[in-house]
Amino acid sequence: MRKEDCYFLGKITRRHGLAGNVILKLDTDQPELYNKLESIFVEINGLLVPFFIEKSSWSKLDALNLAFKGSSEAMVDQVLGKSVYLPLATLPKLSGKQFYYHEIIGYNILDENDNDCGVIRSVNDQTAQTYFILNFEGKEIVIPMIKDWVLEVDREERIIKMQLPEGLMDVFLVPSKKDE
């Protein structure tokens, strides 16, 4: 399994008990989707290694207590602190104005008047406000990802139509005094 074909699910944070169990801290808004995991991929030395789950139970709202099939102390040592992935194919399909961040890379953003605002290069969700990073005519544009601003997601045409505040694009496109 290649990492490009997977999405990040969370991290194995610590041991749990003496029976070789571990705690998987999930990085998701919908932890309930993962209460019946059969297997996971753990990144070890740059490779995704499959681990099969014998038993799982909730430790907290966003953390699973996992017991692997054939678990040993050495196996637990090997996975502690490691990132966990699942295949993209296991994600439920989204519709309407919902989308996964990985899915919209390369989409065009249009404003409500169909003006091109750029192509999504990446999504930054590491700050309090998640935002799109766009490329528009060689310039980097940053647009906050606010649900109410998203008017339409067209998966066929790879377009997201947004209602942007007046002047937002000008902040990035109008030359400043130092540029003149």
mmCIF file of the C-alpha atoms, coordinates in Angstrom:
data_MODEL
# 
_entry.id   MODEL 
# 
loop_
_atom_site.group_PDB 
_atom_site.id 
_atom_site.type_symbol 
_atom_site.label_atom_id 
_atom_site.label_alt_id 
_atom_site.label_comp_id 
_atom_site.label_asym_id 
_atom_site.label_entity_id 
_atom_site.label_seq_id 
_atom_site.pdbx_PDB_ins_code 
_atom_site.Cartn_x 
_atom_site.Cartn_y 
_atom_site.Cartn_z 
_atom_site.occupancy 
_atom_site.B_iso_or_equiv 
_atom_site.pdbx_formal_charge 
_atom_site.auth_seq_id 
_atom_site.auth_comp_id 
_atom_site.auth_asym_id 
_atom_site.auth_atom_id 
_atom_site.pdbx_PDB_model_num 
ATOM 1   C CA . MET A 1 1   ? 0.000   0.000   0.000   1.00 0.00 ? 1   MET A CA 1 
ATOM 2   C CA . ARG A 1 2   ? 1.341   3.424   -0.972  1.00 0.00 ? 2   ARG A CA 1 
ATOM 3   C CA . LYS A 1 3   ? 0.962   6.426   1.313   1.00 0.00 ? 3   LYS A CA 1 
ATOM 4   C CA . GLU A 1 4   ? -0.485  8.454   -1.614  1.00 0.00 ? 4   GLU A CA 1 
ATOM 5   C CA . ASP A 1 5   ? -3.397  5.990   -1.729  1.00 0.00 ? 5   ASP A CA 1 
ATOM 6   C CA . CYS A 1 6   ? -4.177  6.477   1.965   1.00 0.00 ? 6   CYS A CA 1 
ATOM 7   C CA . TYR A 1 7   ? -5.324  9.104   4.413   1.00 0.00 ? 7   TYR A CA 1 
ATOM 8   C CA . PHE A 1 8   ? -4.018  9.880   7.883   1.00 0.00 ? 8   PHE A CA 1 
ATOM 9   C CA . LEU A 1 9   ? -6.261  8.419   10.593  1.00 0.00 ? 9   LEU A CA 1 
ATOM 10  C CA . GLY A 1 10  ? -4.303  9.208   13.744  1.00 0.00 ? 10  GLY A CA 1 
ATOM 11  C CA . LYS A 1 11  ? -1.361  8.214   15.932  1.00 0.00 ? 11  LYS A CA 1 
ATOM 12  C CA . ILE A 1 12  ? -0.651  5.357   18.292  1.00 0.00 ? 12  ILE A CA 1 
ATOM 13  C CA . THR A 1 13  ? 0.047   7.343   21.438  1.00 0.00 ? 13  THR A CA 1 
ATOM 14  C CA . ARG A 1 14  ? 0.718   4.814   24.206  1.00 0.00 ? 14  ARG A CA 1 
ATOM 15  C CA . ARG A 1 15  ? 0.356   1.337   25.631  1.00 0.00 ? 15  ARG A CA 1 
ATOM 16  C CA . HIS A 1 16  ? -2.813  0.337   27.394  1.00 0.00 ? 16  HIS A CA 1 
ATOM 17  C CA . GLY A 1 17  ? -2.619  -2.291  30.122  1.00 0.00 ? 17  GLY A CA 1 
ATOM 18  C CA . LEU A 1 18  ? -0.307  -5.291  30.159  1.00 0.00 ? 18  LEU A CA 1 
ATOM 19  C CA . ALA A 1 19  ? -1.923  -7.378  27.420  1.00 0.00 ? 19  ALA A CA 1 
ATOM 20  C CA . GLY A 1 20  ? -0.190  -5.667  24.466  1.00 0.00 ? 20  GLY A CA 1 
ATOM 21  C CA . ASN A 1 21  ? -2.950  -3.161  23.738  1.00 0.00 ? 21  ASN A CA 1 
ATOM 22  C CA . VAL A 1 22  ? -2.315  0.348   22.391  1.00 0.00 ? 22  VAL A CA 1 
ATOM 23  C CA . ILE A 1 23  ? -4.274  3.598   22.231  1.00 0.00 ? 23  ILE A CA 1 
ATOM 24  C CA . LEU A 1 24  ? -4.963  5.018   18.771  1.00 0.00 ? 24  LEU A CA 1 
ATOM 25  C CA . LYS A 1 25  ? -5.760  8.765   18.982  1.00 0.00 ? 25  LYS A CA 1 
ATOM 26  C CA . LEU A 1 26  ? -8.017  9.508   16.001  1.00 0.00 ? 26  LEU A CA 1 
ATOM 27  C CA . ASP A 1 27  ? -7.677  12.687  13.938  1.00 0.00 ? 27  ASP A CA 1 
ATOM 28  C CA . THR A 1 28  ? -11.241 12.943  12.678  1.00 0.00 ? 28  THR A CA 1 
ATOM 29  C CA . ASP A 1 29  ? -14.491 14.839  13.175  1.00 0.00 ? 29  ASP A CA 1 
ATOM 30  C CA . GLN A 1 30  ? -16.415 11.563  12.975  1.00 0.00 ? 30  GLN A CA 1 
ATOM 31  C CA . PRO A 1 31  ? -14.760 8.974   15.255  1.00 0.00 ? 31  PRO A CA 1 
ATOM 32  C CA . GLU A 1 32  ? -17.917 6.835   15.193  1.00 0.00 ? 32  GLU A CA 1 
ATOM 33  C CA . LEU A 1 33  ? -17.051 5.790   11.613  1.00 0.00 ? 33  LEU A CA 1 
ATOM 34  C CA . TYR A 1 34  ? -14.091 3.811   12.973  1.00 0.00 ? 34  TYR A CA 1 
ATOM 35  C CA . ASN A 1 35  ? -15.666 1.639   15.669  1.00 0.00 ? 35  ASN A CA 1 
ATOM 36  C CA . LYS A 1 36  ? -15.410 -1.542  13.569  1.00 0.00 ? 36  LYS A CA 1 
ATOM 37  C CA . LEU A 1 37  ? -11.861 -1.389  12.202  1.00 0.00 ? 37  LEU A CA 1 
ATOM 38  C CA . GLU A 1 38  ? -10.515 -4.721  10.983  1.00 0.00 ? 38  GLU A CA 1 
ATOM 39  C CA . SER A 1 39  ? -7.040  -3.519  10.057  1.00 0.00 ? 39  SER A CA 1 
ATOM 40  C CA . ILE A 1 40  ? -4.873  -0.419  9.869   1.00 0.00 ? 40  ILE A CA 1 
ATOM 41  C CA . PHE A 1 41  ? -1.618  0.585   8.190   1.00 0.00 ? 41  PHE A CA 1 
ATOM 42  C CA . VAL A 1 42  ? 1.143   1.828   10.482  1.00 0.00 ? 42  VAL A CA 1 
ATOM 43  C CA . GLU A 1 43  ? 4.013   3.842   9.026   1.00 0.00 ? 43  GLU A CA 1 
ATOM 44  C CA . ILE A 1 44  ? 7.256   2.164   10.077  1.00 0.00 ? 44  ILE A CA 1 
ATOM 45  C CA . ASN A 1 45  ? 10.553  3.329   8.548   1.00 0.00 ? 45  ASN A CA 1 
ATOM 46  C CA . GLY A 1 46  ? 8.697   5.013   5.673   1.00 0.00 ? 46  GLY A CA 1 
ATOM 47  C CA . LEU A 1 47  ? 6.645   1.908   4.785   1.00 0.00 ? 47  LEU A CA 1 
ATOM 48  C CA . LEU A 1 48  ? 2.976   1.244   5.493   1.00 0.00 ? 48  LEU A CA 1 
ATOM 49  C CA . VAL A 1 49  ? 2.755   -2.038  7.392   1.00 0.00 ? 49  VAL A CA 1 
ATOM 50  C CA . PRO A 1 50  ? -0.642  -3.729  7.844   1.00 0.00 ? 50  PRO A CA 1 
ATOM 51  C CA . PHE A 1 51  ? -1.773  -4.666  11.360  1.00 0.00 ? 51  PHE A CA 1 
ATOM 52  C CA . PHE A 1 52  ? -4.888  -6.745  11.946  1.00 0.00 ? 52  PHE A CA 1 
ATOM 53  C CA . ILE A 1 53  ? -7.160  -5.888  14.852  1.00 0.00 ? 53  ILE A CA 1 
ATOM 54  C CA . GLU A 1 54  ? -8.433  -8.593  17.162  1.00 0.00 ? 54  GLU A CA 1 
ATOM 55  C CA . LYS A 1 55  ? -10.457 -6.310  19.441  1.00 0.00 ? 55  LYS A CA 1 
ATOM 56  C CA . SER A 1 56  ? -11.187 -2.622  19.808  1.00 0.00 ? 56  SER A CA 1 
ATOM 57  C CA . SER A 1 57  ? -13.054 -0.513  22.324  1.00 0.00 ? 57  SER A CA 1 
ATOM 58  C CA . TRP A 1 58  ? -13.411 3.190   22.993  1.00 0.00 ? 58  TRP A CA 1 
ATOM 59  C CA . SER A 1 59  ? -10.958 4.654   25.455  1.00 0.00 ? 59  SER A CA 1 
ATOM 60  C CA . LYS A 1 60  ? -12.264 8.218   25.025  1.00 0.00 ? 60  LYS A CA 1 
ATOM 61  C CA . LEU A 1 61  ? -14.499 9.926   22.452  1.00 0.00 ? 61  LEU A CA 1 
ATOM 62  C CA . ASP A 1 62  ? -11.617 10.128  19.955  1.00 0.00 ? 62  ASP A CA 1 
ATOM 63  C CA . ALA A 1 63  ? -9.334  7.298   21.085  1.00 0.00 ? 63  ALA A CA 1 
ATOM 64  C CA . LEU A 1 64  ? -9.537  3.564   20.471  1.00 0.00 ? 64  LEU A CA 1 
ATOM 65  C CA . ASN A 1 65  ? -8.029  0.844   22.636  1.00 0.00 ? 65  ASN A CA 1 
ATOM 66  C CA . LEU A 1 66  ? -6.698  -1.698  20.103  1.00 0.00 ? 66  LEU A CA 1 
ATOM 67  C CA . ALA A 1 67  ? -5.560  -5.291  20.505  1.00 0.00 ? 67  ALA A CA 1 
ATOM 68  C CA . PHE A 1 68  ? -3.666  -6.614  17.478  1.00 0.00 ? 68  PHE A CA 1 
ATOM 69  C CA . LYS A 1 69  ? -3.798  -10.237 16.355  1.00 0.00 ? 69  LYS A CA 1 
ATOM 70  C CA . GLY A 1 70  ? -0.619  -11.994 17.501  1.00 0.00 ? 70  GLY A CA 1 
ATOM 71  C CA . SER A 1 71  ? 0.462   -8.967  19.548  1.00 0.00 ? 71  SER A CA 1 
ATOM 72  C CA . SER A 1 72  ? 3.803   -9.032  21.355  1.00 0.00 ? 72  SER A CA 1 
ATOM 73  C CA . GLU A 1 73  ? 5.878   -6.581  23.384  1.00 0.00 ? 73  GLU A CA 1 
ATOM 74  C CA . ALA A 1 74  ? 8.211   -6.120  20.394  1.00 0.00 ? 74  ALA A CA 1 
ATOM 75  C CA . MET A 1 75  ? 5.227   -5.337  18.123  1.00 0.00 ? 75  MET A CA 1 
ATOM 76  C CA . VAL A 1 76  ? 3.884   -2.762  20.583  1.00 0.00 ? 76  VAL A CA 1 
ATOM 77  C CA . ASP A 1 77  ? 7.348   -1.153  20.887  1.00 0.00 ? 77  ASP A CA 1 
ATOM 78  C CA . GLN A 1 78  ? 7.519   -0.921  17.091  1.00 0.00 ? 78  GLN A CA 1 
ATOM 79  C CA . VAL A 1 79  ? 4.209   0.964   16.702  1.00 0.00 ? 79  VAL A CA 1 
ATOM 80  C CA . LEU A 1 80  ? 4.340   3.412   19.624  1.00 0.00 ? 80  LEU A CA 1 
ATOM 81  C CA . GLY A 1 81  ? 4.273   7.028   18.437  1.00 0.00 ? 81  GLY A CA 1 
ATOM 82  C CA . LYS A 1 82  ? 3.675   5.991   14.818  1.00 0.00 ? 82  LYS A CA 1 
ATOM 83  C CA . SER A 1 83  ? 1.170   7.412   12.334  1.00 0.00 ? 83  SER A CA 1 
ATOM 84  C CA . VAL A 1 84  ? -1.785  5.286   11.243  1.00 0.00 ? 84  VAL A CA 1 
ATOM 85  C CA . TYR A 1 85  ? -3.371  5.307   7.779   1.00 0.00 ? 85  TYR A CA 1 
ATOM 86  C CA . LEU A 1 86  ? -6.337  3.776   5.976   1.00 0.00 ? 86  LEU A CA 1 
ATOM 87  C CA . PRO A 1 87  ? -6.928  3.401   2.215   1.00 0.00 ? 87  PRO A CA 1 
ATOM 88  C CA . LEU A 1 88  ? -8.720  6.329   0.534   1.00 0.00 ? 88  LEU A CA 1 
ATOM 89  C CA . ALA A 1 89  ? -11.222 3.808   -0.825  1.00 0.00 ? 89  ALA A CA 1 
ATOM 90  C CA . THR A 1 90  ? -12.575 3.300   2.716   1.00 0.00 ? 90  THR A CA 1 
ATOM 91  C CA . LEU A 1 91  ? -13.758 6.919   3.012   1.00 0.00 ? 91  LEU A CA 1 
ATOM 92  C CA . PRO A 1 92  ? -17.503 7.368   2.585   1.00 0.00 ? 92  PRO A CA 1 
ATOM 93  C CA . LYS A 1 93  ? -18.418 9.371   -0.519  1.00 0.00 ? 93  LYS A CA 1 
ATOM 94  C CA . LEU A 1 94  ? -19.412 12.937  0.239   1.00 0.00 ? 94  LEU A CA 1 
ATOM 95  C CA . SER A 1 95  ? -21.965 14.922  -1.695  1.00 0.00 ? 95  SER A CA 1 
ATOM 96  C CA . GLY A 1 96  ? -23.306 18.443  -1.854  1.00 0.00 ? 96  GLY A CA 1 
ATOM 97  C CA . LYS A 1 97  ? -21.016 21.085  -0.374  1.00 0.00 ? 97  LYS A CA 1 
ATOM 98  C CA . GLN A 1 98  ? -19.036 18.612  1.740   1.00 0.00 ? 98  GLN A CA 1 
ATOM 99  C CA . PHE A 1 99  ? -15.530 17.546  0.682   1.00 0.00 ? 99  PHE A CA 1 
ATOM 100 C CA . TYR A 1 100 ? -12.338 15.950  1.908   1.00 0.00 ? 100 TYR A CA 1 
ATOM 101 C CA . TYR A 1 101 ? -9.259  18.162  1.856   1.00 0.00 ? 101 TYR A CA 1 
ATOM 102 C CA . HIS A 1 102 ? -7.233  15.725  -0.254  1.00 0.00 ? 102 HIS A CA 1 
ATOM 103 C CA . GLU A 1 103 ? -10.065 15.530  -2.811  1.00 0.00 ? 103 GLU A CA 1 
ATOM 104 C CA . ILE A 1 104 ? -10.110 19.254  -3.702  1.00 0.00 ? 104 ILE A CA 1 
ATOM 105 C CA . ILE A 1 105 ? -6.422  19.801  -4.455  1.00 0.00 ? 105 ILE A CA 1 
ATOM 106 C CA . GLY A 1 106 ? -6.343  21.113  -8.036  1.00 0.00 ? 106 GLY A CA 1 
ATOM 107 C CA . TYR A 1 107 ? -9.910  22.461  -7.916  1.00 0.00 ? 107 TYR A CA 1 
ATOM 108 C CA . ASN A 1 108 ? -10.539 26.017  -9.155  1.00 0.00 ? 108 ASN A CA 1 
ATOM 109 C CA . ILE A 1 109 ? -12.134 28.539  -6.838  1.00 0.00 ? 109 ILE A CA 1 
ATOM 110 C CA . LEU A 1 110 ? -14.647 30.863  -8.491  1.00 0.00 ? 110 LEU A CA 1 
ATOM 111 C CA . ASP A 1 111 ? -16.395 33.778  -6.807  1.00 0.00 ? 111 ASP A CA 1 
ATOM 112 C CA . GLU A 1 112 ? -20.181 34.203  -7.026  1.00 0.00 ? 112 GLU A CA 1 
ATOM 113 C CA . ASN A 1 113 ? -19.742 36.098  -10.330 1.00 0.00 ? 113 ASN A CA 1 
ATOM 114 C CA . ASP A 1 114 ? -17.721 33.211  -11.838 1.00 0.00 ? 114 ASP A CA 1 
ATOM 115 C CA . ASN A 1 115 ? -14.423 35.137  -11.627 1.00 0.00 ? 115 ASN A CA 1 
ATOM 116 C CA . ASP A 1 116 ? -11.398 32.858  -11.334 1.00 0.00 ? 116 ASP A CA 1 
ATOM 117 C CA . CYS A 1 117 ? -9.683  33.149  -7.940  1.00 0.00 ? 117 CYS A CA 1 
ATOM 118 C CA . GLY A 1 118 ? -7.051  30.458  -8.477  1.00 0.00 ? 118 GLY A CA 1 
ATOM 119 C CA . VAL A 1 119 ? -6.312  26.756  -8.140  1.00 0.00 ? 119 VAL A CA 1 
ATOM 120 C CA . ILE A 1 120 ? -6.169  25.068  -4.720  1.00 0.00 ? 120 ILE A CA 1 
ATOM 121 C CA . ARG A 1 121 ? -2.565  24.059  -4.065  1.00 0.00 ? 121 ARG A CA 1 
ATOM 122 C CA . SER A 1 122 ? -3.116  22.911  -0.493  1.00 0.00 ? 122 SER A CA 1 
ATOM 123 C CA . VAL A 1 123 ? -5.314  23.194  2.573   1.00 0.00 ? 123 VAL A CA 1 
ATOM 124 C CA . ASN A 1 124 ? -3.861  24.366  5.884   1.00 0.00 ? 124 ASN A CA 1 
ATOM 125 C CA . ASP A 1 125 ? -5.737  22.956  8.855   1.00 0.00 ? 125 ASP A CA 1 
ATOM 126 C CA . GLN A 1 126 ? -2.899  23.419  11.356  1.00 0.00 ? 126 GLN A CA 1 
ATOM 127 C CA . THR A 1 127 ? -4.179  26.804  12.554  1.00 0.00 ? 127 THR A CA 1 
ATOM 128 C CA . ALA A 1 128 ? -7.343  27.902  14.368  1.00 0.00 ? 128 ALA A CA 1 
ATOM 129 C CA . GLN A 1 129 ? -8.842  28.906  10.995  1.00 0.00 ? 129 GLN A CA 1 
ATOM 130 C CA . THR A 1 130 ? -8.520  26.372  8.174   1.00 0.00 ? 130 THR A CA 1 
ATOM 131 C CA . TYR A 1 131 ? -7.729  27.970  4.829   1.00 0.00 ? 131 TYR A CA 1 
ATOM 132 C CA . PHE A 1 132 ? -7.164  27.235  1.160   1.00 0.00 ? 132 PHE A CA 1 
ATOM 133 C CA . ILE A 1 133 ? -3.796  28.130  -0.355  1.00 0.00 ? 133 ILE A CA 1 
ATOM 134 C CA . LEU A 1 134 ? -4.349  28.999  -4.011  1.00 0.00 ? 134 LEU A CA 1 
ATOM 135 C CA . ASN A 1 135 ? -2.125  29.766  -6.970  1.00 0.00 ? 135 ASN A CA 1 
ATOM 136 C CA . PHE A 1 136 ? -3.477  32.621  -9.086  1.00 0.00 ? 136 PHE A CA 1 
ATOM 137 C CA . GLU A 1 137 ? -1.323  33.870  -11.955 1.00 0.00 ? 137 GLU A CA 1 
ATOM 138 C CA . GLY A 1 138 ? 1.834   32.968  -10.042 1.00 0.00 ? 138 GLY A CA 1 
ATOM 139 C CA . LYS A 1 139 ? 0.721   34.626  -6.798  1.00 0.00 ? 139 LYS A CA 1 
ATOM 140 C CA . GLU A 1 140 ? -0.191  32.870  -3.579  1.00 0.00 ? 140 GLU A CA 1 
ATOM 141 C CA . ILE A 1 141 ? -3.727  33.596  -2.405  1.00 0.00 ? 141 ILE A CA 1 
ATOM 142 C CA . VAL A 1 142 ? -5.043  32.588  1.031   1.00 0.00 ? 142 VAL A CA 1 
ATOM 143 C CA . ILE A 1 143 ? -8.806  32.163  1.457   1.00 0.00 ? 143 ILE A CA 1 
ATOM 144 C CA . PRO A 1 144 ? -10.342 31.175  4.797   1.00 0.00 ? 144 PRO A CA 1 
ATOM 145 C CA . MET A 1 145 ? -12.428 28.026  4.532   1.00 0.00 ? 145 MET A CA 1 
ATOM 146 C CA . ILE A 1 146 ? -15.733 29.174  5.986   1.00 0.00 ? 146 ILE A CA 1 
ATOM 147 C CA . LYS A 1 147 ? -18.657 26.821  5.416   1.00 0.00 ? 147 LYS A CA 1 
ATOM 148 C CA . ASP A 1 148 ? -21.126 29.642  4.795   1.00 0.00 ? 148 ASP A CA 1 
ATOM 149 C CA . TRP A 1 149 ? -18.906 31.044  2.023   1.00 0.00 ? 149 TRP A CA 1 
ATOM 150 C CA . VAL A 1 150 ? -19.042 27.781  0.021   1.00 0.00 ? 150 VAL A CA 1 
ATOM 151 C CA . LEU A 1 151 ? -21.930 28.047  -2.435  1.00 0.00 ? 151 LEU A CA 1 
ATOM 152 C CA . GLU A 1 152 ? -21.346 24.969  -4.583  1.00 0.00 ? 152 GLU A CA 1 
ATOM 153 C CA . VAL A 1 153 ? -18.903 22.078  -5.084  1.00 0.00 ? 153 VAL A CA 1 
ATOM 154 C CA . ASP A 1 154 ? -18.862 20.769  -8.665  1.00 0.00 ? 154 ASP A CA 1 
ATOM 155 C CA . ARG A 1 155 ? -16.863 17.522  -8.623  1.00 0.00 ? 155 ARG A CA 1 
ATOM 156 C CA . GLU A 1 156 ? -17.221 16.955  -12.377 1.00 0.00 ? 156 GLU A CA 1 
ATOM 157 C CA . GLU A 1 157 ? -15.810 20.352  -13.330 1.00 0.00 ? 157 GLU A CA 1 
ATOM 158 C CA . ARG A 1 158 ? -13.462 20.433  -10.287 1.00 0.00 ? 158 ARG A CA 1 
ATOM 159 C CA . ILE A 1 159 ? -14.780 23.831  -9.171  1.00 0.00 ? 159 ILE A CA 1 
ATOM 160 C CA . ILE A 1 160 ? -15.736 25.310  -5.805  1.00 0.00 ? 160 ILE A CA 1 
ATOM 161 C CA . LYS A 1 161 ? -17.900 28.415  -6.042  1.00 0.00 ? 161 LYS A CA 1 
ATOM 162 C CA . MET A 1 162 ? -17.584 30.749  -3.062  1.00 0.00 ? 162 MET A CA 1 
ATOM 163 C CA . GLN A 1 163 ? -19.121 33.994  -1.879  1.00 0.00 ? 163 GLN A CA 1 
ATOM 164 C CA . LEU A 1 164 ? -16.024 35.988  -0.960  1.00 0.00 ? 164 LEU A CA 1 
ATOM 165 C CA . PRO A 1 165 ? -16.017 39.271  0.949   1.00 0.00 ? 165 PRO A CA 1 
ATOM 166 C CA . GLU A 1 166 ? -15.526 42.308  -1.245  1.00 0.00 ? 166 GLU A CA 1 
ATOM 167 C CA . GLY A 1 167 ? -11.846 43.230  -1.487  1.00 0.00 ? 167 GLY A CA 1 
ATOM 168 C CA . LEU A 1 168 ? -10.426 39.897  -0.288  1.00 0.00 ? 168 LEU A CA 1 
ATOM 169 C CA . MET A 1 169 ? -8.720  39.125  -3.602  1.00 0.00 ? 169 MET A CA 1 
ATOM 170 C CA . ASP A 1 170 ? -7.449  42.733  -3.841  1.00 0.00 ? 170 ASP A CA 1 
ATOM 171 C CA . VAL A 1 171 ? -5.377  42.190  -0.691  1.00 0.00 ? 171 VAL A CA 1 
ATOM 172 C CA . PHE A 1 172 ? -3.259  39.722  -2.670  1.00 0.00 ? 172 PHE A CA 1 
ATOM 173 C CA . LEU A 1 173 ? -3.437  41.294  -6.144  1.00 0.00 ? 173 LEU A CA 1 
ATOM 174 C CA . VAL A 1 174 ? -3.125  45.046  -5.659  1.00 0.00 ? 174 VAL A CA 1 
ATOM 175 C CA . PRO A 1 175 ? 0.565   46.026  -5.630  1.00 0.00 ? 175 PRO A CA 1 
ATOM 176 C CA . SER A 1 176 ? 1.746   47.473  -2.341  1.00 0.00 ? 176 SER A CA 1 
ATOM 177 C CA . LYS A 1 177 ? 3.824   50.664  -2.071  1.00 0.00 ? 177 LYS A CA 1 
ATOM 178 C CA . LYS A 1 178 ? 7.006   48.627  -1.613  1.00 0.00 ? 178 LYS A CA 1 
ATOM 179 C CA . ASP A 1 179 ? 6.317   46.686  -4.864  1.00 0.00 ? 179 ASP A CA 1 
ATOM 180 C CA . GLU A 1 180 ? 6.135   49.902  -6.911  1.00 0.00 ? 180 GLU A CA 1 
# 
